[in-house]
Amino acid sequence: MKSTRFITAVAAAGLLAICATAAAVGASTQTVTISVASLIPGSTKAATDQFNQRVAAFEKANPSIKIKAVEYQWTGPTFAAKLAAGTLPTVFEVPFTDARTLGDNGQLADLTPYAKALPYFSKYNKAVIAEGTNAKGKIVALPKGAYAQALHYNRKLFSEAGLDPNKPPTTWAQLRTDAARITQKTGKPGYVQMAKDDNTAGWILTTLTYALGGRMERGTGTHAVATLTNAQTVTALNMLHQMRWVDNSMGANFDYGWSDINQAFAAGNVGMYISGSDVYTNLVQASSIDPSLYGLAPIPLAKNKNAGVLGGGTLVAVKPSANKTQLAAAVRWIDFFYERKLITKAQAVADAKSLVADKQPVGVPALPVFNRKQYDLANTWIKPYINVPLKQMKPFTTGIFAQRLIPEPEASTQAVYHSLDAAVEAVLTNKSADIQSLLQSANQQAQQAISGGA
């Protein structure tokens, strides 16, 4: 749907909310242009059209603010390069793992007075807003969304392999058996692991370690101690080694990153993989997935009191070079584009209608950005518009709140992940890989990063 009538409806639904926020954060009659992160490269035309309609609605309600959309996808190496070069858009996204450190280093704008002026500030999930708060208590980023790691599986391949698509694996032994069966019966990789040297390999390995009851570090800040050689990480790498070299259930591509693996899965070439519970949005927007093949389940957890599921999320930040007028405009955009649909019924409904009109997903499982009461309420507002295959996601939505959620390693998170990348790659490409030696080397690298405050 690309009609003027639609754009006007969205603008009208958000006008009162935006005007209230404008008064709170300081409206200005001075025209200002801000650049904002839009969609990842390669997104579908429908997703792009839907984003542009949101921009049009915002600019109509805020005639003194002009939005310049910039394609954006966060990866560790590219983000670091753009940050150093000063080429990030005014408003950009960062994972939970980065905001505190960037804030402490003065690399994010201080949003405190603008954030606390938002009428719903007190309703933020305290654990989530804490991820965007630096060591001095300054708010340097506002939450876009939170997720728990999950098991994404292809229901069609399960059926072709003689497996029940309504009963995904609940133990690692079952996952290994199911992966091998999928490969044997369909010729497709039963399970695929991200192994790209861009921190994603270490991120998913950490997910496995958590699920088995291990941790990658203990302590906080530069005094934290790297513990990458723990028994659970050894077990995880040995399991991957067995699946790769004994079961032959992992295929032949061991250079998958986040986008690559999503595309392969949407194309029907992957039986199972692990990523954030909110990935279905990308599978629709960038890969046009057939909804009928999609299944979502919790990650299997070991019978270990310390076992849990890694949780994370995305925050929205502003360049530190932004002036006061740009800061005010940036927070008004963040409020309109990211937050209001979670906290205001009119905006939630308008956003859901707009997404449905352009065949975009509504109702993708996520963890609460605001308190649980608000989360449940917001879901009732959009219930008539939910268009994702919720029945196929039921294993996850009914199981995730029973799992223990564990935040990502706090000290030098991305550096810790990066130190593990090589170990994952070696295990999947070298049958004789020495796991203990690989982890000792990774631990040394991680400890240097932690001690140096990287």
N, C-alpha and C positions, 0 to 999 in steps of 0.2 A: 504494500500500500504506500503510495507516494503522493497522495493528494494533499492540497492545501488545507482541506478540511481536517485531515489528520494532524498536521503540524499545529494548526490553531488549537485543536483540542488539547494536545500535549502542553502547549504554552499556557493555555487557560488553567489547566489543572495545577501547574506549578507556579503561577504568578503570585498568589498570596504567600506561598512558602518562601519564594525567592525574595519578595519584597520585605518580608519579615527579617530574613537573613541579611539583606542589604543594609537595613537599618542597624542590625547588630554588629556587622563587621565594618561598616563605614562605606556607604555608597558614595559614588563620585560622578560628577557630570563630565569629567575629563575623559575623552576617548582613550582607551588603552587596548593594546593588542597583546594577548598572551598565547604562547604555543602550548599545546597539550598533547599528551600521549593519546593516540587513538587506538587503532587495531594493529595486530601483528602483520607483517608483510605476507601477502598471499591470501588474505581474508576474502571471502566471497563478496560478490557485488551486493547481495542482499544485506549482509552485515555492514558493509560500507554505507549503503543507502540509509540503513537504520541509524547509524552513528551520525551521519550528516543531518538527518531529521532532528536528532537531539540537539545538535549544534544550532540549527535554525531556530528551534524553540527557545533555546537559551538566549540567543542574540536578540530575538524579538522581545523577550522579557527584560533584557539588559542591553538597550541600544548603545550604551557607551562602552561596551566590551566587545571586542572582536576576537574570535577564536581561530587560531591557525592549527589545524590538525597535523600531527606528525606520526607516521607509522613507527611503532615501538614494540620491541620485544626484549625483555631483560634476559641477558646471559652474563655470567661473571666477567669474562674477558671484554666483551663489547661495552658493558656498562662502565668498567674501570677506565677504558680508553676515552669514552665520551665525557666522563666526569673530569678526567684530567685535562681534556681539550676544551672543556666548557661548552660542549655542543648539545647537551641535554635540553629537552624542551623546558619551558617554565614550570609546567606541572608534569611530573613523571611518576612511575611506579617502581617500588623496590620491595623485595621480599622482607618478611619479618626479621630475617637474619642480619640485615644490613643497616636498618634505620638507626638503631642505638649508636653503633660505632660511627656512622656518618654524622649523626647529630653531635656526638661528643667531639668530633674532629672539626666541627663548624662547617660541614659541607652541605647542610640542609638549612633552609630558612626556619626561623623561630615562628611557629604558628600559634603560640600560646594564647595571646589575647583574642585572636580571631576564632580559634577553636572553642575557647571557653565561653564565647559570646553566642555560640550556636544553642538554640533553645533546647536541644535534645542531648547536650553534652553529658549530663548526669546519667543518661541511660546506656552509655557505652559499656560493653563487657569489660570489666576492669583488667582482666588478663590480656585482652586484645589492645586496648588503648595504651597499656604499659609498653607494648612492643614499639610504639611510636614516641616514647618519652625517653629523653636522654638522662645521663647521670645527674644533671642539675635540676631535673624535674621539668624541663622545658618540652613542650609538645612539638615534635619536629616532623610528624607525619600522622595522617588520619587513615583509618582502616578502610580498605576496599572490600575485603572478604577474607574469611578464614576457612581452612580445610583440614581434613585428616587424610593421611595417606590411605589408599584403598586399592583393592584388586579389581582391575578392569578385565572383563573376559568376553570372548566372542561366543554368544549363545548358539550361533549356527554351527561353528566348528565343534562345540560340545556335542550337539545333536548328531553331527556326522560321525563323531567318534564313538557314539553309543553312550554318551554321558548325559545325565539329567541336567539341562540348563538351569533348572530351578534349585539345584543343589551344588553350588560351587564348593571348592575345597575349603575345609575348615582347619586343616592341619598342614604343616609343611610336607609331611610324608604323602598326604593326599594330593597336594599341589604337584609334587614331583611325579607321582603316578599318573595323574590326569594329563600333565604336560607330555609325558612319553606316549600316552595313548593317542592324544591328538596328533602328534607327529606321525605315529605309525599308521593311523587310519586316514589322515588327510594330506600328509606330506607337508603341512605347514608347521612352523615352529610352535610348539605347545606353550612355551614361556619365553619371553624376551626381556632382557635386562638392559637398561640404559648403561652404556659404558663409554660415553664420549668424554674426552679430556677437557670438559668445560664445567666441572664441578658436579654434573648430574650423576656421574658414575658413583662418586663418593656419597652423594645425597641418598641415592637408593640403597647403597650398601649400608649406610647408617640406619635407614628404615628397617632393613633386615636385622641388624644388630639389636635395635630397640625391641623388635618383635620377639627376639629370642631372649631378651632380658639383659643385654649388655649396654654399655655406655661408651662414648668416644672420649670423654674427658670428665674430670671431677674438679670442683672448685670454680672460681670465677675470675674474670679479668686476666691480667698478665701473670697472676699467680696460679692459674689453672694448670692442671697436669693432664697431658695427653695420655689416653689409655686405649689406643687403637689396637694394641696387641691382645686385647681381652679375648677370652675363650669363645664368646658368642660371635665375634667377627671372624675368628678362625673357622668356626662351624659354618657360618654363612658362606664364606669363600669356598670351603670344601664342598658344600652343597652345590654351589654354582659349577664347580669343577666337575662334579659327578654328572650333573645334568648336561653339561657341555660335552664331556669326553666319553662318558659311559652311556648315558641315555640318548645322546645326540638329539636332544629335544629343544635346542635353543637356536637352531638355524645357523646361518653362515655370516650374518651381518652383526658385527660387534662394535659398531661405531654409531649407535643410535644416540641422538640427543632428544630433548623434549619434543620438539616439533616433528622430527623424523619418525619417532616411534608412534606418535599420534597419527600421522599420515599412513604408516604401515598398518596400524590397527584398523583404521577406518576403511582401508582398502581390503580388509578381510584376510590379511597375511600374518596375523599374530593371534595366538590363542589366548594368552594372558600376559598382562604386564602390570607393574605397580607405578602409580602416580597419584597426584592429588585427587580428592573426591570430586572436585569441580571441573575436571578435564572435559566433560561432555560438551560444555560450551564451545571449547576450541574444536572438538571433533565435528561439530555442526558448522561453525563459522569458517573454519579453514579447510575442512576435509569432506564436508557434505556426507557424513556418515549415514548409513541406512539404520534408522532407530531399531529395527527389529532384531539386529544382531548384537545389540549392546546389553551387557550385564554388569552390575556393580555389586561388589561384596566387600566385607571387612577383610583386612589382612589377617591371615592366621597368626595367632599368638601362642607361644610356647607356654607350657604349664610351669611358669616361673613367676614368682611374686613380683619381679621387677619388669616383666614383659609389658610392653605397651605400644601404642601406635604413635608414630611421629606426627605432630601437628605443625601447621605453618600457616602462612597467609601472605597477603599483599597489602602494602600501605601506599598511600599517595603523598608525595612530598613536593616541595617547591625549591627551585634554585635559590641559593643564598644571596645571589646578586640581585634578586627581584626587589624593586623599590616598594614603598608602602601602597601605592596605587595598584601595582601589579599583584602584590600580596593579597589585597582585599579582593581583587578580581579572581585570583586563583582560588581562594577559599570559597567564593561564591560558585565557581565552576565545580569544585569538589563537592560542595553541598548539593548542587543540582544534579550532577551526573552520577555520583557514587552513593551519597548518603540518604537523600530524601526518599528514594524508592524503598528504603528499608524502614523508614520511620514515619512516613506520612501516607495515609490511605489514598488520597487523591493522586499523589505522585506514583505510588506503588501500582495502582490500577492503570494509570496512564502509561507507565513504562511497560507493564505487562501487555497491554493492548498493542503498543507500538511494536514490541518484539514479536507478538503473534502475527501481526499484519505482515511482517517481513520474514516470517517463518524462522524466527530465531527462538532459542530455547528459553522457557520459563519454568522455574521450579527445580533447577539443578541442585542436588544436595550440597549443603554447606554447613559450617559451624556458625553459631551466633556472633555477629559483630556487636549487636546490642544485647541487653539482657535476655534471658530465655523467654520471659513473658512477652517481650516485644517481638522476638523472633517468631513465636507461635502465632501471635496476632497478625503479623505481616503475612504469614503463610495463609491465613484465612482470607485475607484481602484478595490475594492473587489466585486462590484455588480455582475459580472458574476458567482461568486462562492457562493453567499449567498444561504444558504440551510435551513434557519429557516422559519417557516410558517408566513411570514410577513403579509399576508392578515388577519390572525387570531390575529395579534398583532396591527392591524391598530387603534383600539380604543385608545390604549396607544400612539402610535407613532404620531398620529394626535392631541392628546389632551394634552400631557405632557408639551409642551412648552407654553401652555396657562395657566398653573398652576403656582402658586407662590411657588418657591423652598425655603425651610427653613432648615438651617443647624441644626445638632443635638445639644442638650444642651452642651454648651462649658465647663462649670465648672464640674469637677468630673463626667463625662458622664456615665461611666460604673457603678459607685457607685450609681448614681441617678437611672439608670435602675434597678440595683439590688434591691434597696429599694422598688421598685414597684412590683417585682416578687411575693411577698407573697400576695399582694392585689389581683392580677389577679387570682392566684391559689385559694384563699379563695372564691372569687365571683363565680368561676366555680365549686367548690366542696362543698360549704356550702350555702344552700338556704337561711339561716338566716344571712348571712354575713353582718356586719355593715360597709357599704362603707365609711362613714365619719370617723369612728374610724380607719379603716384600712389606709386611706389616711393621717390622722393626724400622725399615727405612722410612716408611710413611709416618710412623710415630715421631721419629726424629725431626722430620720436616714440619710436622704439625706443631711440635713443641717449640721449635724456633719461631714459628709464626705467632704462637700464643704469647711467648715471652717477649716478643718484639712488638706486641700490640697490633699485629697486621689484621 
